[in-house]
Amino acid sequence: MLTALLYLLVMVFVGAMLFFVASAVFGRSEELSPIPPGTTFTALPVAGVTGNHVRELRFQQTLRGYKASEVDWALDRLGGEIDSLREKVAYLEEVAAQSRKAGD
């Protein structure tokens, strides 16, 4: 009986020590204020997205992969950037074609 009590006391002591070490390492359960809905920590510049921006893009990991809302947001931003660049290219090609016609 004394051995069982001794084992129980040792287990309680080890558990308490693990709790205090974990508390010291991981903080005091302080929480950050929540981020506003629809926002993310994933960052891209407002305009002028470059290949390096895309290569440096990181998403929050979840249990089954990446957080879908962050990936969707990044794809929407990149799609908008591609559309914008295509519009600029089309406009510049039109201007170049008009200047070629004017030069003929």
C-alpha positions in Angstrom: 0.0 0.0 0.0 2.8 2.4 0.8 4.5 1.7 -2.5 1.3 2.6 -4.4 1.0 5.8 -2.4 4.6 6.6 -3.1 4.1 6.0 -6.9 1.0 8.2 -6.8 3.0 11.1 -5.1 5.8 10.7 -7.6 3.3 10.9 -10.5 1.6 13.9 -9.1 5.0 15.6 -8.6 6.2 14.8 -12.1 2.9 16.0 -13.5 3.1 19.3 -11.6 6.7 19.8 -12.8 5.7 19.2 -16.4 2.8 21.6 -16.0 5.1 24.3 -14.6 7.7 23.8 -17.3 5.1 23.9 -20.0 3.6 27.0 -18.5 7.0 28.7 -18.5 7.8 27.7 -22.0 4.4 28.4 -23.7 3.2 31.3 -21.7 0.2 32.0 -19.5 -2.6 31.2 -21.9 -2.7 34.8 -23.1 -4.7 35.2 -26.2 -4.2 37.7 -29.0 -7.2 39.7 -30.0 -9.0 38.0 -32.9 -8.4 39.3 -36.4 -11.3 40.8 -38.2 -13.5 38.4 -40.3 -12.4 38.0 -43.9 -8.7 39.0 -43.2 -5.7 36.8 -43.1 -2.1 36.8 -42.1 -1.2 35.8 -45.7 0.2 38.9 -47.4 0.5 40.0 -51.0 1.2 43.6 -52.1 -1.8 45.6 -53.2 -0.5 45.9 -56.8 2.6 44.8 -58.7 2.7 41.2 -57.6 6.0 39.6 -58.7 7.2 36.0 -58.9 9.1 36.4 -55.7 6.0 37.5 -53.9 4.3 34.3 -55.0 7.3 32.2 -54.1 7.4 33.7 -50.6 3.7 33.2 -50.1 2.9 31.0 -47.1 -0.4 29.7 -45.9 -1.6 28.6 -42.4 -1.5 24.9 -41.9 -4.6 23.1 -40.7 -5.2 19.5 -39.8 -5.9 18.4 -43.4 -3.7 20.8 -45.4 -3.8 24.6 -45.9 -6.5 26.9 -44.8 -8.9 27.0 -47.7 -10.0 30.7 -47.2 -6.3 31.9 -47.4 -5.7 29.9 -50.6 -8.9 31.2 -52.1 -7.9 34.7 -51.2 -4.5 34.4 -52.7 -5.9 32.9 -55.9 -8.4 35.7 -56.2 -5.6 38.3 -55.8 -3.4 36.6 -58.3 -6.3 36.2 -60.8 -7.0 39.9 -60.5 -3.4 40.7 -61.1 -3.3 38.5 -64.2 -6.5 40.1 -65.5 -5.0 43.6 -64.9 -1.8 42.7 -66.7 -3.7 41.2 -69.6 -5.8 44.4 -70.0 -2.6 46.5 -70.0 -1.0 44.2 -72.6 -4.1 44.4 -74.8 -4.2 48.2 -74.5 -0.5 48.5 -75.4 -0.9 46.2 -78.3 -3.8 48.3 -79.5 -1.8 51.5 -79.2 1.2 49.9 -81.0 -1.1 48.7 -83.8 -2.6 52.2 -84.2 0.8 53.9 -84.2 1.9 51.4 -86.9 -1.2 52.3 -89.0 -0.5 56.0 -88.5 3.1 55.5 -89.6 2.2 53.7 -92.8 
